[in-house]
Amino acid sequence: MKRAKSNWTDAVLVCAKCSKKIDGGFGEKGHDGLAKALRREPGFGKKRKAQVGVIEVKCLGLCPKNAVTVVDTRKPHEWLVVGPGEDVAALAARFAAPEQPED
């Protein structure tokens, strides 16, 4: 078995089925899907040199109306439902923030 190194500290799972249903709604002009808009944020990407990996998965099973389901792999118990037009930079900052210890 061979191994490949990666710079990822975290991964974000974005439901491709939800993204396809709403047909864009994110990015500077509102024409991009959520995964593509997140990958454009600093430190995000889909290749192994990115700090945070953004992966589109086939279907997460939660199908909200007019929104996209997103899972931060550091918090698998907390799924997000992101509507079109929401601030992608704020969402990226949420995913890029280091874990806060809970008291």
Summary of the structure (lengths in Angstrom):
residues: 103
radius of gyration: 13.7
end to end distance: 40.7
largest distance: 44.3
contacts: 271
relative contact order: 0.25
helix: 21%
strand: 24%
